[in-house]
Amino acid sequence: MRFSDGITVTVCPGRNRDGRPENFEPIDIAPGDTLSIVGPTGSGKTAFINDIEVFAQGDTVTGRRVLVNGEAPPDEFVRNPARKPVAMITQNTKCLMDLTVTEFLSMHVSTRENLLDNAVGEAIDLANHFTGEGIDADARVSSLSGGQTRSLMIADAVVISDTPILLLDEIENAGIFKEEVVARLKRRRKAVIFVTHDPYVSLLSDRRIVMRGGEVRSVLRPGGSESEALERVRQIDCKMAEIRERIRMGEIIGGVPL
C-alpha cells in the first residue's frame, strides 16, 4: 500500500501527571509539516510521540487521543505494521541481522505492495544524502555506524515503508545532516516530528511543542521571526561540524572564532 498525501493526524489533549486536563488546542500534523518537541529531560517528550506511534485512544498514561483525518484510526493502522502510516526512528535503532544493506532492504521490499521500481537503490541513494559516511550496498548492516544506520532507517521508512509521518527521537548526535533531512522530507511531503535538545533542529521546525511535567504547555509558531537566529545557529552548527571532523582526523584545535 502506498499512502496518499491526504493523511492528517490530530493529537487531542489528555491529562498531566497530576491528572489535570491538558490545556492546548488539538494539534494537526499534515503532509510537509515539521515539528520539534522540546523540554527538559523527563518532561514527556517521548511519551508524546509514543502516543502518535501507537495511535492512542485514551488508553495510555497521558489519556490523549490520536485521530486520522478527524476520526479514530482504522484497525489496520494499529494492528498491521505493513499498513501503518507512522515510522519511529530512535538513537537505539540497531540491526543485528548479518545481512548486507541490499539484502536487508530487499527483504523489506518483499513485504510491501506496489513499490516503485528500484526502491532499494532509491533508498540507498536517499540515505547517502543524509550522512557524510557513504553507505555501500554490499556493506553489512551490523557494521554500519550510528549515523549510517539512522540514515538508512529514515530512507527505508520514506521509500519502502512510504510512511507519511516520521517520528525521530533525539537522533541529532548520530552524525546525520539535519538540514538535509528536513529539506528532502519536506519536498517528499512527509510530516517530520523531532524529539530534540538541538537548537538548530528546533529552529528548522515550523512549530515547537513545549513540554513540562508530562503535558503540552504551549505550541509555538515562530513564522519568519527567527530567521536571523536560525542563520546564526546554522553558522555555529557548521563550525562545530568542522571542528568535530578535525578532531576526528587527529588535529590539535587552537583558537577558533565562532
C-alpha positions as CSV (number, residue, x, y, z in Angstrom):
1,M,0.0,0.0,0.0
2,R,1.3,3.5,-0.9
3,F,-0.2,6.2,1.3
4,S,-1.9,9.2,-0.2
5,D,-0.9,12.8,0.7
6,G,-4.3,13.2,2.4
7,I,-3.5,11.8,5.8
8,T,-3.7,14.3,8.6
9,V,-3.0,13.2,12.2
10,T,-4.6,15.1,15.1
11,V,-3.3,14.9,18.7
12,C,-6.1,15.7,21.2
13,P,-5.4,16.8,24.8
14,G,-5.1,14.3,27.6
15,R,-4.0,14.9,31.2
16,N,-0.8,15.8,33.0
17,R,0.9,13.7,35.7
18,D,-1.3,15.2,38.4
19,G,-4.4,14.1,36.4
20,R,-5.4,17.6,35.4
21,P,-6.6,18.2,31.8
22,E,-4.0,19.5,29.3
23,N,-4.8,22.9,28.0
24,F,-4.0,23.0,24.3
25,E,-5.9,23.1,21.1
26,P,-5.8,19.8,19.1
27,I,-2.6,19.7,17.1
28,D,-2.9,18.8,13.4
29,I,0.0,17.3,11.7
30,A,-0.3,17.4,7.9
31,P,2.0,16.4,4.9
32,G,5.1,18.5,4.8
33,D,4.9,19.7,8.4
34,T,7.9,19.8,10.6
35,L,7.5,19.9,14.4
36,S,10.0,19.7,17.2
37,I,9.2,18.5,20.7
38,V,11.3,20.4,23.3
39,G,11.5,20.5,27.1
40,P,13.7,19.2,29.9
41,T,14.7,15.6,30.3
42,G,11.7,13.7,31.7
43,S,9.1,16.3,30.6
44,G,7.1,13.9,28.5
45,K,8.6,14.4,25.0
46,T,9.0,10.7,24.2
47,A,5.6,9.9,25.6
48,F,4.1,12.4,23.2
49,I,5.5,10.7,20.1
50,N,4.8,7.3,21.6
51,D,1.1,8.3,21.7
52,I,1.3,9.1,18.0
53,E,3.2,5.8,17.2
54,V,0.5,3.6,18.9
55,F,-2.5,5.8,17.8
56,A,-3.5,6.3,21.4
57,Q,-7.2,6.3,22.1
58,G,-7.3,7.4,25.7
59,D,-5.6,4.1,26.7
60,T,-2.1,5.4,27.5
61,V,-0.9,7.1,30.7
62,T,-1.4,10.5,29.1
63,G,-5.0,9.9,28.2
64,R,-4.5,11.5,24.8
65,R,-6.4,10.5,21.6
66,V,-4.8,10.5,18.2
67,L,-7.1,10.8,15.2
68,V,-6.6,10.2,11.5
69,N,-8.4,12.6,9.2
70,G,-10.6,13.6,12.1
71,E,-11.7,10.1,13.1
72,A,-10.4,7.1,15.1
73,P,-7.7,5.3,13.0
74,P,-8.7,2.2,11.1
75,D,-7.7,-1.0,12.9
76,E,-5.2,-1.9,10.2
77,F,-3.2,1.2,11.0
78,V,-2.8,-0.1,14.6
79,R,-2.5,-3.8,14.1
80,N,-0.7,-4.3,10.7
81,P,2.8,-2.9,10.6
82,A,2.8,-3.1,6.8
83,R,-0.2,-0.6,6.7
84,K,1.0,1.7,9.5
85,P,1.5,5.3,8.3
86,V,3.9,6.1,11.1
87,A,7.6,5.1,11.5
88,M,9.7,5.9,14.6
89,I,13.5,6.1,14.5
90,T,15.4,6.3,17.8
91,Q,19.0,6.6,18.8
92,N,18.9,2.9,19.7
93,T,17.8,1.7,16.3
94,K,20.1,-1.2,15.6
95,C,20.0,-4.2,13.2
96,L,21.6,-7.4,14.5
97,M,20.9,-9.4,11.3
98,D,24.1,-10.3,9.4
99,L,22.7,-9.1,6.1
100,T,24.1,-6.7,3.5
101,V,22.3,-3.4,3.0
102,T,20.8,-4.6,-0.2
103,E,19.6,-7.9,1.4
104,F,18.1,-6.0,4.3
105,L,16.2,-3.6,2.1
106,S,15.1,-6.3,-0.4
107,M,13.7,-8.4,2.5
108,H,11.6,-5.3,3.5
109,V,10.5,-4.7,-0.1
110,S,9.2,-8.3,-0.3
111,T,6.7,-7.5,2.5
112,R,5.3,-4.4,0.8
113,E,2.9,-3.8,-2.1
114,N,3.0,-1.5,-5.2
115,L,6.5,-0.3,-4.6
116,L,8.4,2.0,-7.1
117,D,10.9,0.3,-9.4
118,N,14.4,0.2,-7.9
119,A,13.1,1.0,-4.4
120,V,16.3,-0.5,-2.9
121,G,18.6,1.7,-5.0
122,E,16.5,4.8,-4.3
123,A,16.6,4.1,-0.5
124,I,20.4,3.8,-0.5
125,D,20.7,6.9,-2.6
126,L,18.5,8.9,-0.2
127,A,20.3,7.6,2.9
128,N,23.6,8.8,1.4
129,H,22.2,12.3,1.2
130,F,21.7,12.1,5.0
131,T,25.2,11.1,6.1
132,G,28.7,12.0,5.2
133,E,29.8,8.4,5.6
134,G,28.9,6.7,2.4
135,I,26.8,3.6,2.7
136,D,27.8,0.8,0.3
137,A,25.1,-1.5,-0.9
138,D,27.3,-4.6,-0.1
139,A,28.2,-3.5,3.4
140,R,26.8,-5.5,6.4
141,V,24.1,-3.6,8.2
142,S,25.5,-4.7,11.5
143,S,28.8,-3.0,10.6
144,L,27.3,0.5,9.9
145,S,28.0,3.4,12.2
146,G,25.2,5.0,14.2
147,G,24.8,7.8,11.7
148,Q,24.7,5.4,8.8
149,T,22.2,3.2,10.5
150,R,19.8,6.0,11.3
151,S,20.2,7.5,7.8
152,L,19.4,4.1,6.3
153,M,16.3,3.6,8.6
154,I,14.9,7.0,7.7
155,A,15.4,6.4,4.0
156,D,13.8,2.9,4.4
157,A,10.8,4.4,6.1
158,V,10.4,7.1,3.4
159,V,10.9,5.0,0.3
160,I,10.0,1.4,1.2
161,S,7.5,1.8,4.1
162,D,6.3,5.0,2.4
163,T,5.1,6.3,5.7
164,P,3.8,9.9,5.5
165,I,4.8,10.6,9.2
166,L,8.3,10.1,10.7
167,L,9.0,10.3,14.4
168,L,12.7,11.0,15.1
169,D,13.7,10.6,18.7
170,E,16.9,12.5,19.6
171,I,18.9,11.5,16.5
172,E,20.8,14.8,16.2
173,N,24.0,13.3,17.6
174,A,24.0,10.4,15.2
175,G,26.1,12.2,12.5
176,I,23.3,12.9,10.1
177,F,22.8,16.1,8.1
178,K,19.9,17.6,9.9
179,E,19.1,20.4,7.4
180,E,19.2,17.9,4.5
181,V,16.8,15.5,6.3
182,V,14.3,18.3,6.8
183,A,14.6,19.7,3.3
184,R,14.3,16.4,1.5
185,L,11.4,15.1,3.6
186,K,9.5,18.4,3.1
187,R,10.0,18.0,-0.6
188,R,8.6,14.5,-0.4
189,R,5.6,15.8,1.5
190,K,6.5,13.9,4.7
191,A,5.5,15.1,8.1
192,V,8.5,15.0,10.5
193,I,8.4,15.2,14.2
194,F,11.6,15.6,16.1
195,V,12.2,15.0,19.8
196,T,15.2,17.1,20.3
197,H,17.6,19.1,22.5
198,D,19.3,20.6,19.5
199,P,18.6,24.3,19.0
200,Y,19.3,24.0,15.2
201,V,16.7,21.3,14.7
202,S,14.2,23.3,16.8
203,L,14.7,26.4,14.7
204,L,14.4,24.4,11.5
205,S,10.9,23.3,12.5
206,D,7.7,25.0,11.6
207,R,6.3,24.6,15.1
208,R,7.6,23.8,18.6
209,I,5.7,21.8,21.1
210,V,6.9,22.7,24.6
211,M,6.6,20.0,27.2
212,R,6.7,20.4,31.0
213,G,5.6,17.9,33.7
214,G,4.2,15.4,31.2
215,E,2.0,17.9,29.5
216,V,1.9,20.2,26.5
217,R,2.5,23.7,27.9
218,S,2.5,25.6,24.6
219,V,2.7,25.3,20.8
220,L,4.9,28.0,19.2
221,R,4.5,29.1,15.6
222,P,7.5,31.4,15.0
223,G,6.8,32.0,11.4
224,G,9.7,34.0,10.0
225,S,10.5,35.8,13.3
226,E,13.5,33.5,14.0
227,S,15.2,33.7,10.6
228,E,18.2,35.7,11.9
229,A,18.7,33.4,14.9
230,L,18.4,30.4,12.5
231,E,21.1,31.7,10.3
232,R,23.4,32.4,13.2
233,V,22.8,28.9,14.7
234,R,23.4,27.4,11.3
235,Q,26.8,29.0,11.1
236,I,27.7,27.8,14.6
237,D,26.5,24.3,13.7
238,C,28.6,24.2,10.6
239,K,31.6,25.4,12.6
240,M,31.0,22.8,15.2
241,A,30.8,20.1,12.5
242,E,34.1,21.3,11.1
243,I,35.8,21.2,14.5
244,R,34.3,17.8,15.2
245,E,35.8,16.4,11.9
246,R,39.2,18.0,12.5
247,I,39.3,16.3,15.9
248,R,38.4,13.0,14.4
249,M,41.3,13.5,12.0
250,G,43.7,13.9,14.9
251,E,44.2,17.7,14.7
252,I,45.0,19.9,17.7
253,I,42.5,22.7,17.8
254,G,43.7,26.2,18.6
255,G,41.7,29.4,18.9
256,V,38.5,29.0,16.8
257,P,36.3,32.1,16.3
258,L,32.6,31.4,16.4
